[in-house]
Amino acid sequence: AGTTTNVTSGAAVTLTGSGTDANSDTLYYRWYLVSKPTSSIATVTTVSSTTATISVTPDVVGVYVVVLIINDGKVDSNPATFTINRT
């Protein structure tokens, strides 16, 4: 987590987060598209809340900011930020 990706097309971008839990609890991944260009209709596409990988399609030129928070059923992680720059 916490990377910047530069892309030149509107193809889907795959983002992967990771985490571990000292008690081996199931981890839940919550992804948020917190910022995108005004005219964008992009959303975060996930398979399930226990899947660490998502897809975002940057449909217009601009900056997309995605945040990941992992939870073990008790406590949230610090947020990790991904930035996608579509040129």
MDAnalysis code that builds the backbone (N, CA, C; Angstrom):
import MDAnalysis as mda
import numpy as np

u = mda.Universe.empty(261, n_residues=87, atom_resindex=np.repeat(np.arange(87), 3), trajectory=True)
u.add_TopologyAttr("name", ["N", "CA", "C"] * 87)
u.add_TopologyAttr("resid", np.arange(1, 88))
u.add_TopologyAttr("resname", ["ALA", "GLY", "THR", "THR", "THR", "ASN", "VAL", "THR", "SER", "GLY", "ALA", "ALA", "VAL", "THR", "LEU", "THR", "GLY", "SER", "GLY", "THR", "ASP", "ALA", "ASN", "SER", "ASP", "THR", "LEU", "TYR", "TYR", "ARG", "TRP", "TYR", "LEU", "VAL", "SER", "LYS", "PRO", "THR", "SER", "SER", "ILE", "ALA", "THR", "VAL", "THR", "THR", "VAL", "SER", "SER", "THR", "THR", "ALA", "THR", "ILE", "SER", "VAL", "THR", "PRO", "ASP", "VAL", "VAL", "GLY", "VAL", "TYR", "VAL", "VAL", "VAL", "LEU", "ILE", "ILE", "ASN", "ASP", "GLY", "LYS", "VAL", "ASP", "SER", "ASN", "PRO", "ALA", "THR", "PHE", "THR", "ILE", "ASN", "ARG", "THR"])
u.atoms.positions = np.array([
    [0.842, -1.195, 0.000],
    [0.000, 0.000, 0.000],
    [0.879, 1.247, 0.000],
    [0.256, 2.352, -0.326],
    [0.966, 3.614, -0.261],
    [1.825, 3.911, -1.469],
    [1.325, 3.647, -2.674],
    [2.122, 3.859, -3.871],
    [1.464, 4.871, -4.801],
    [2.249, 5.341, -5.778],
    [1.731, 6.198, -6.838],
    [1.924, 5.468, -8.156],
    [0.862, 5.449, -8.965],
    [0.894, 4.808, -10.271],
    [0.559, 5.844, -11.321],
    [1.339, 5.887, -12.396],
    [1.074, 6.781, -13.513],
    [0.577, 5.949, -14.684],
    [-0.552, 6.362, -15.279],
    [-1.121, 5.646, -16.424],
    [-1.479, 6.649, -17.508],
    [-1.501, 6.166, -18.748],
    [-1.818, 7.048, -19.876],
    [-3.109, 6.654, -20.574],
    [-3.778, 5.621, -20.089],
    [-5.037, 5.198, -20.706],
    [-6.091, 4.968, -19.629],
    [-7.303, 4.715, -20.083],
    [-8.402, 4.465, -19.165],
    [-8.565, 3.004, -18.811],
    [-7.507, 2.216, -18.952],
    [-7.569, 0.799, -18.597],
    [-7.627, 0.643, -17.078],
    [-8.211, -0.436, -16.629],
    [-8.324, -0.702, -15.194],
    [-6.944, -0.801, -14.549],
    [-6.829, -0.240, -13.360],
    [-5.607, -0.298, -12.563],
    [-5.906, -1.190, -11.363],
    [-5.063, -2.187, -11.138],
    [-5.226, -3.090, -10.010],
    [-4.360, -2.609, -8.853],
    [-4.958, -2.490, -7.684],
    [-4.237, -2.100, -6.473],
    [-4.325, -3.249, -5.476],
    [-3.223, -3.505, -4.777],
    [-3.199, -4.580, -3.795],
    [-2.629, -4.061, -2.485],
    [-3.350, -4.302, -1.416],
    [-2.883, -3.977, -0.077],
    [-2.504, -5.265, 0.632],
    [-1.870, -5.138, 1.772],
    [-1.536, -6.344, 2.537],
    [-1.476, -5.986, 4.012],
    [-1.705, -6.988, 4.821],
    [-1.647, -6.790, 6.259],
    [-1.478, -8.127, 6.942],
    [-1.071, -8.088, 8.196],
    [-0.967, -9.292, 9.010],
    [-1.606, -9.007, 10.355],
    [-1.988, -10.067, 11.032],
    [-2.589, -9.928, 12.356],
    [-1.906, -10.900, 13.301],
    [-1.468, -10.403, 14.451],
    [-0.736, -11.217, 15.424],
    [-1.561, -12.401, 15.915],
    [-2.887, -12.261, 15.928],
    [-3.764, -13.332, 16.422],
    [-4.336, -14.185, 15.291],
    [-3.891, -13.948, 14.074],
    [-4.392, -14.647, 12.883],
    [-5.883, -14.439, 12.655],
    [-6.410, -13.276, 13.107],
    [-7.805, -12.948, 12.843],
    [-7.987, -12.695, 11.346],
    [-9.201, -12.897, 10.855],
    [-9.525, -12.576, 9.478],
    [-9.395, -11.074, 9.279],
    [-8.776, -10.682, 8.177],
    [-8.616, -9.262, 7.883],
    [-9.674, -8.822, 6.881],
    [-10.221, -7.631, 7.117],
    [-11.235, -7.039, 6.251],
    [-10.648, -5.778, 5.622],
    [-10.748, -5.674, 4.321],
    [-10.159, -4.575, 3.557],
    [-11.263, -3.626, 3.126],
    [-11.179, -2.373, 3.558],
    [-12.147, -1.340, 3.173],
    [-11.429, -0.318, 2.300],
    [-11.865, -0.240, 1.066],
    [-11.270, 0.654, 0.076],
    [-12.208, 1.824, -0.175],
    [-11.651, 3.018, -0.277],
    [-12.435, 4.228, -0.529],
    [-11.773, 5.038, -1.639],
    [-12.551, 5.448, -2.615],
    [-12.081, 6.391, -3.632],
    [-12.406, 7.772, -3.086],
    [-11.422, 8.419, -2.468],
    [-11.670, 9.659, -1.720],
    [-11.546, 10.922, -2.565],
    [-10.925, 10.793, -3.734],
    [-10.760, 11.963, -4.586],
    [-10.624, 11.497, -6.027],
    [-11.281, 12.235, -6.934],
    [-11.185, 11.944, -8.359],
    [-11.553, 13.208, -9.114],
    [-11.224, 13.281, -10.419],
    [-11.607, 14.455, -11.198],
    [-13.129, 14.651, -11.176],
    [-13.556, 15.893, -11.248],
    [-14.972, 16.247, -11.153],
    [-15.850, 15.488, -12.129],
    [-15.401, 15.304, -13.362],
    [-16.228, 14.654, -14.379],
    [-16.123, 13.124, -14.375],
    [-15.341, 12.561, -13.491],
    [-15.141, 11.117, -13.451],
    [-16.346, 10.400, -12.842],
    [-16.629, 9.211, -13.384],
    [-17.646, 8.343, -12.789],
    [-16.991, 7.071, -12.237],
    [-15.683, 7.103, -12.039],
    [-14.933, 5.939, -11.559],
    [-15.400, 5.528, -10.169],
    [-15.333, 4.221, -9.917],
    [-15.626, 3.657, -8.605],
    [-14.581, 2.593, -8.297],
    [-14.551, 2.154, -7.046],
    [-13.683, 1.059, -6.638],
    [-14.458, -0.237, -6.850],
    [-13.830, -1.200, -7.512],
    [-14.461, -2.496, -7.733],
    [-13.743, -3.545, -6.889],
    [-14.494, -4.185, -5.980],
    [-13.923, -5.207, -5.108],
    [-14.640, -6.533, -5.323],
    [-13.973, -7.614, -4.966],
    [-14.577, -8.943, -5.036],
    [-15.300, -9.236, -3.730],
    [-14.630, -9.000, -2.606],
    [-15.230, -9.181, -1.280],
    [-14.437, -8.387, -0.268],
    [-14.980, -8.252, 0.936],
    [-14.304, -7.460, 1.975],
    [-13.056, -8.145, 2.506],
    [-12.847, -9.422, 2.195],
    [-11.641, -10.113, 2.645],
    [-10.609, -10.244, 1.532],
    [-10.841, -9.541, 0.422],
    [-9.908, -9.557, -0.702],
    [-9.058, -8.290, -0.681],
    [-7.753, -8.462, -0.764],
    [-6.829, -7.327, -0.663],
    [-6.636, -6.589, -1.980],
    [-7.202, -7.089, -3.063],
    [-6.990, -6.504, -4.384],
    [-8.273, -5.886, -4.914],
    [-8.147, -4.688, -5.484],
    [-9.285, -3.994, -6.090],
    [-8.884, -3.479, -7.466],
    [-9.881, -2.956, -8.160],
    [-9.653, -2.386, -9.480],
    [-10.292, -1.002, -9.542],
    [-9.583, -0.066, -10.173],
    [-10.096, 1.280, -10.409],
    [-9.816, 1.605, -11.868],
    [-10.821, 2.132, -12.562],
    [-10.620, 2.539, -13.949],
    [-10.627, 4.059, -14.020],
    [-9.456, 4.673, -14.204],
    [-9.362, 6.131, -14.290],
    [-9.917, 6.599, -15.639],
    [-11.181, 6.966, -15.664],
    [-11.894, 7.221, -16.906],
    [-11.607, 8.572, -17.558],
    [-11.089, 9.518, -16.811],
    [-10.705, 10.812, -17.379],
    [-9.334, 11.213, -16.835],
    [-8.685, 12.139, -17.530],
    [-7.369, 12.620, -17.102],
    [-7.499, 13.302, -15.740],
    [-6.547, 13.015, -14.853],
    [-6.525, 13.651, -13.542],
    [-5.959, 12.730, -12.481],
    [-6.144, 13.128, -11.233],
    [-5.588, 12.400, -10.090],
    [-6.721, 11.703, -9.342],
    [-6.495, 10.435, -9.036],
    [-7.428, 9.603, -8.282],
    [-6.726, 9.173, -7.001],
    [-7.381, 9.338, -5.867],
    [-6.788, 8.961, -4.587],
    [-7.667, 7.895, -3.946],
    [-7.041, 6.756, -3.655],
    [-7.731, 5.632, -3.038],
    [-7.109, 5.380, -1.672],
    [-7.957, 5.157, -0.669],
    [-7.490, 4.884, 0.686],
    [-7.918, 3.476, 1.076],
    [-7.012, 2.763, 1.740],
    [-7.282, 1.425, 2.260],
    [-7.161, 1.446, 3.776],
    [-8.160, 0.880, 4.450],
    [-8.104, 0.648, 5.888],
    [-8.375, -0.833, 6.109],
    [-7.508, -1.480, 6.854],
    [-7.655, -2.909, 7.152],
    [-8.140, -3.040, 8.589],
    [-9.056, -3.973, 8.813],
    [-9.615, -4.206, 10.146],
    [-9.566, -5.696, 10.436],
    [-9.239, -6.044, 11.681],
    [-9.187, -7.458, 12.084],
    [-10.435, -7.877, 12.870],
    [-11.500, -7.093, 12.749],
    [-12.714, -7.361, 13.506],
    [-12.761, -6.605, 14.816],
    [-11.629, -5.955, 15.151],
    [-11.550, -5.209, 16.409],
    [-10.999, -3.800, 16.229],
    [-9.923, -3.691, 15.459],
    [-9.189, -2.429, 15.357],
    [-8.888, -2.112, 13.893],
    [-9.018, -0.829, 13.528],
    [-8.644, -0.370, 12.188],
    [-7.148, -0.095, 12.116],
    [-6.578, -0.348, 10.958],
    [-5.193, 0.038, 10.693],
    [-5.150, 1.538, 10.419],
    [-3.946, 2.065, 10.345],
    [-3.773, 3.411, 9.827],
    [-4.125, 3.367, 8.346],
    [-4.648, 4.450, 7.794],
    [-4.973, 4.445, 6.365],
    [-3.719, 4.409, 5.498],
    [-3.811, 3.669, 4.406],
    [-2.753, 3.654, 3.385],
    [-3.344, 4.323, 2.150],
    [-2.582, 5.189, 1.520],
    [-3.078, 5.962, 0.387],
    [-2.387, 5.536, -0.904],
    [-3.194, 5.318, -1.951],
    [-2.712, 5.024, -3.284],
    [-3.104, 6.208, -4.161],
    [-2.223, 6.635, -5.031],
    [-2.526, 7.721, -5.970],
    [-2.353, 7.204, -7.387],
    [-3.364, 7.479, -8.224],
    [-3.292, 7.136, -9.640],
    [-3.311, 8.444, -10.415],
    [-2.270, 8.681, -11.203],
    [-2.198, 9.872, -12.061],
    [-2.492, 9.436, -13.486],
    [-3.614, 9.858, -14.010],
    [-3.972, 9.554, -15.414],
    [-3.607, 10.775, -16.249],
    [-2.702, 10.575, -17.223],
    [-2.274, 11.683, -18.085],
    [-2.811, 11.528, -19.489],
])
